[in-house]
Amino acid sequence: MPPAEQLNNAYEFTVSELSQSLKRTVEDTFGHVRVRGEISGFRGAHSSGHCYFALKDESAKIEAVIWKGVHGRMRFKPQEGLEVIATGKLTTYPGSSKYQIVIEALEPAGIGALMALMEERKKKLAAEGLFDEARKQLLPWLPEVIGVVTSPTGAVIRDILHRLEDRFPRRVLVWPVKVQGEGSAEQVAAAIRGFNALPEGGKIPRPDVLIVARGGGSLEDLWSFNEEIVVRAAAESMIPLISAVGHETDITLIDFVADKRAPTPTAAAEMAVPVRSDLFVEVADLGRRTRAYWQRAQESRRSELRAAARALPAAGDLLAIPRQRLDSAGSALPRCLKANTHAHFRRFTAASSKLTLRVLHGQISQADHRLTVCGERLGLSARSLLRQRRDRFAGLEVRLRASKLSNAQAQRNAIARQRERTHRLAERAGRALATLLQRLDARVEASGKLLSALSYRGVLARGFALVRDEAGHPVHAADSVGPGARLEIEFADGRVAATADADRPAPTAKRAPVQAKPAAADTKPAPKRVAKPVDQGSLF
C-alpha cells in the first residue's frame, strides 16, 4: 500500500489530544529529575506569586517555574546568574507547545556558588553602609544582663554559661532558636528584634549585651547567618552585639555588621565580662596604692606645717608696733579735738559775718526781679499758646465743615444707591410674585383637572347612574333595598324618583336609619319627574 494511503488510514488526533498525550508521556518518563544549570531571565516573583525563568548551560536551555507555595517555603531564593541544582518534574505547557520543569526544591551548585552569592550579598550590604565602623557600638565594661541567641540543646550555651561562671557570673537570658535549616534565619532575626523590644525596667530585664552564637560547621550549615534578614536585624540592634558563629576560620556576614566578632562562643563570653579574680587583685592593688599615697601626702603636709610654724615670728613681736601706734594716737586725741573745735568755730564766724540786712535785701530784690521776668515770659507764652490753639481750632473748623459737606454728599449718594437697589429688588419681587402666581394658577388648574377626572360625574357622563335612598345616601347593594322603598336615581343630566318592586323580598338586615343631611344653600333642587308605572319594568 502506498505511504499516502497508509497516512489516510492512520488515527486522527486533535491538537488537544496530542498535547495531552505528550504531557502524560513526558511526566511519566521524567517524573522526578535533578537539573544543574544557571538561572537566566529571573525578574522576581510574578504578581500572582509564581516565579518564571530558565535554566541554561553552554548549549541548551529549559524553562522553569516555581509555584507560589513552594517559593514561600524555599530556603534559597532564585537569583539571576546563580548556578543551582533544581529538583522537580518535567511537564509540558500545551498553550505554547513547550516543555518545562516544575521546581520543588532549589539549592546552590556547590561551595563556589554559595561563596559567589555571599560575596554579591556582601557588596550589596556594604554599599548600604551596614558594615561601617561608625555604626558599631562599644561593649559595656560589666553588663548586668547578657542575652544569648542560640540553640538551647547544643554545647554552645553550656560553654558560654561555664565560661561566664568562671570569669564573672552574670544573669543570662537565652532566646532559643534554630541555628540551621529552614526557618532558622527568621527565628534568629526575630530573637534579636525581640531582645531590643524589651522595655527598660520591665518584668523581663533588657540585656546590656547580646551574643549570637553557633558551633562550627560547613558553609551550608552556617548559611542562616548569611541571610539578609539576620544581617539587617543585627544592624538595627540598639543593644551591643557580639557575633560568635562557627570557628575562627568561619566567616559569615553577621560578623561584619556585629559590634564585635568573637572567634568562638567561649571567646564571646570572655569579651562580654572581665575576670572577677583579676578585678579583685586590681582593686586591692589600687586600694593599697591609694593608702600609700594618702600617707605620703599627709607626711608631706605635716612637714610643710612644721616648717611654716618655725618661720612665723612670736605673737608679742607681731603686736608690738600696732600697740605703740595705739598709744601715740591715744595721747594725741585731746589736742586734736580742741584744734577741730577751733577750726569749726572760725568757719561759723566767717559765715555769720556774711548774713547782714543789706545782703538779705539784695537777695530779695534779685528774687523779685526774677519773678517779674518769669511772669512776663509766662504771659507771652500763654498768649502765644492761645494764638496757636485758636489757629488750630480754625483749621479744624474748616476741615470739619468740608468733612461735613463730603459726608452729606456721601450719604446722599448712598441713599441714591440704596433707592436704586430697592427699585431693582421691587422689580425682581414683582416678577417673582407674578411667576409664583402663574405657578399657583397652573397648580390650581391641574388640581381642578385632577378633581374633575376623579369626580363621579365623569362616570355618570359615560352612561352610569347613582342610586340614593330617601335619606340621600348612596345605595351600594340590592339587598339593602326593601319592597316599596323610595329611591332617587341620578343621571348625568338630572335626577329621577323611583319606587322598588312591591313583590321584592325584604332585606336580611335592616340598615340603621341615618339622619338626612341638610342640603347646601347653593344646591339646586333636582327636577321632579313622575314615576313610571310598575308594569313598565324595574330598574333592578
KAURNOR-V985056 format. One record per backbone hydrogen bond with DSSP energy under -0.5 kcal/mol. NH is the residue of the N-H (numbers start at 1). CO is the residue of the C=O. Records with the same first field share a line. If there is no record, write none. Layout:
# KAURNOR-V985056
NH: CO + CO
This chain:
# KAURNOR-V985056
6: 2
7: 3
8: 4
9: 5
10: 6 + 7
13: 11
18: 14
19: 15
20: 16
21: 17
22: 18
23: 19
24: 20
25: 21
26: 22
27: 23
28: 24
29: 25
30: 26
31: 28
33: 88
35: 86
37: 84
38: 56
39: 82
40: 54
43: 41 + 44
46: 50
49: 46
51: 66
53: 64
54: 40
55: 62
56: 38
57: 60
62: 55
63: 99
64: 53
65: 101
66: 51
71: 67
72: 68
73: 69 + 70
74: 70 + 71
77: 75
81: 39
82: 79
84: 37 + 82
85: 107
86: 35 + 84
87: 105
88: 33
89: 102
90: 30
91: 100
93: 98
94: 92
96: 93
97: 93
98: 93
100: 91
101: 63
102: 89
103: 65 + 101
104: 87
105: 87
107: 85
109: 83
110: 108
113: 109
114: 110
115: 111
116: 112
117: 113
118: 114
119: 115
120: 116
121: 117
122: 118
123: 119
124: 120
125: 121
126: 122
127: 123
128: 124
129: 126
130: 125
132: 129
135: 132
136: 133
143: 272
146: 171
147: 209
148: 173
149: 211
150: 148 + 175
154: 151
158: 154
159: 155
160: 156
161: 157
162: 158
163: 159
164: 160
165: 161
166: 162
167: 163
168: 164
171: 144
173: 146
174: 172
175: 148
176: 174
177: 150
184: 181
187: 183
188: 184
189: 185
190: 186
191: 187
192: 188
193: 189
194: 190
195: 191
196: 192
197: 193
198: 194 + 195
202: 199
205: 203
208: 145
209: 145
210: 240
211: 147
212: 242
213: 149 + 211
214: 244
222: 218
223: 220
225: 222
226: 223
227: 224
231: 227
232: 228
233: 229
234: 230
235: 231
236: 232
237: 233 + 234
240: 208
242: 210
243: 260
244: 212 + 242
246: 214 + 244
250: 247
254: 225
255: 252
256: 252 + 253
257: 253
258: 254
259: 241
260: 241
262: 243
268: 264
269: 265
270: 266
271: 267
272: 268
273: 269
276: 167 + 274
279: 275
280: 276
281: 277
282: 278
283: 279
284: 280
285: 281
286: 282
287: 283
288: 284
289: 285
290: 286
291: 287
292: 288
293: 289
294: 290
295: 291
296: 292
297: 293
298: 294
299: 295
300: 296
301: 297
302: 298
303: 299
304: 300
305: 301
306: 302
307: 303
308: 304
309: 305
310: 306
311: 307
312: 308
318: 314
319: 315
320: 316
321: 317
323: 319
324: 320
325: 321
326: 322
327: 323
328: 324
329: 325
330: 326
331: 327
332: 328
333: 329
336: 332
337: 333
338: 334
339: 335
340: 336
341: 337
342: 338
343: 339
344: 340
345: 341
346: 342
347: 343
348: 344
349: 345
350: 346
351: 347
352: 348
353: 349
354: 350 + 351
355: 352
356: 354
360: 356
361: 357
362: 358
363: 359
364: 360
365: 361
366: 362
367: 363
368: 364
369: 365
370: 366
371: 367
372: 368
373: 369
374: 370
375: 371
376: 372
377: 373
378: 374
379: 375
380: 376
381: 377
382: 378
383: 379
384: 380
385: 381
386: 382
387: 383
388: 384
389: 385
390: 386
391: 387
392: 388
393: 389
394: 390
395: 391
396: 392
397: 393
398: 394
399: 395
400: 396
401: 397
402: 398
403: 399
404: 400
405: 401
406: 402
407: 403
408: 404
409: 405
410: 406
411: 407
412: 408
413: 409
414: 410
415: 411
416: 412
417: 413
418: 414
419: 415
420: 416
421: 417
422: 418
423: 419
424: 420
425: 421
426: 422
427: 423
428: 424
429: 425
430: 426
431: 427
432: 428
433: 429
434: 430
435: 431
436: 432
437: 433
438: 434
439: 435
440: 436
441: 437
442: 438
443: 439
444: 440
445: 441
446: 442
447: 443
448: 444
449: 445
450: 446
451: 447
452: 448
453: 449
454: 450
455: 451
458: 455
459: 455
460: 456
461: 457
462: 458 + 459
463: 460
464: 459
466: 490
468: 488
469: 473
472: 469
475: 467
476: 474
480: 477
481: 478
482: 480
484: 501
485: 482
487: 498
488: 468
489: 496
490: 466 + 488
491: 489 + 494
492: 460
494: 491
496: 489
498: 487
500: 485
504: 501
523: 520
536: 533
537: 534
